[in-house]
């Protein structure tokens, strides 16, 4: 019994060894027969092409006539990943046409023939002439491109133009920096970037930092304290009463009868003190007095100026308050005169009918 099991183990082991050797030989043959990747990438059609692997994993981009440049870029990326030979590229792309793109291709095939389709490069040039946008040279657009919004928007516009022309990395970097805003451009140039991607990263960081700095509130180490008014420890002393403060006098109304009575008694118009020339200097003050004149006649009489019977109505003298107090008003005028080579100050008041002279000045004259 044991001898049978030993023989069975030996036979199974030999069979496993034979299977392993055959698998190694098969893998070596596959690796030797595998074509180099460079031949497939260049569109070499010497090997048979199969779509099974492509259809199981990738979807070919569809095209309706809009955005032709982006569609061509997607197709070429697909052909590179799928290793599609050049002979199959045009027919594979046409299968995914729709709309106006399919209508144009149908008309084109009727004129050229289904068996005389051009290569993929020539076919894309014909598509660009028929369905492409008519615009100016991309280099002119790139030279006029300037940042208007954010750095990301500017970089998207920059990539859209650069993809249509052939420029070296140094020329692309120079054009990218020249289109940035001045404050961002100077900051990025300080770091001397060597590529467009590095310059874009620096510009983006500066834009984010500047936006954060403008929105942040300034920090203050000094806390704001609300002042609290405390009651005084001792009560405030009472304010002394100034008994020497002159009392305010009420304004008196000067009437002709009142003025005649005061003059007859020799009293001042404004107080009960006797009136003297020095009295006005002692009690100088600014007052406004209103005088009311009673109208004795309802009608006005026309008087001939040559009539000798004219009676002077102004029997009472008109004396201006300014003349008494010596205060100048808008109706008064102060002039300087001379008497025996001595200066005199003369106050002219158009509202007075009498003249006044200083007693001390009269003695000197």
Secondary structure, DSSP 8 states (H G I E B T S, - for coil): -HHHHHHHHHHHHHHHHHHHHHHHHHHHHHHHH---HHHHHTT--SS----HHHHHH-----BSSS-HHHHHHHHHHHHHHHT--HHHHHHHHHTTB-THHHHHHHHHHHHH-TT----HHHHHHHHHHHHS-----HHHHHHH----S-HHHHHHHHHHHHTTS---HHHHHHHHHHHS-HHHHHHHHHT--SSHHHHHHHHHHHHHHHHHHHHS----SS----------SS--------TTS----------HHHHHHHHHHTB-SSSSSB--TTHHHHT--------------SS-----TT-TT---S--S----HHHHHT---TTEEEEEEESSS-EEEEEEETT-SS----HHHHHH-
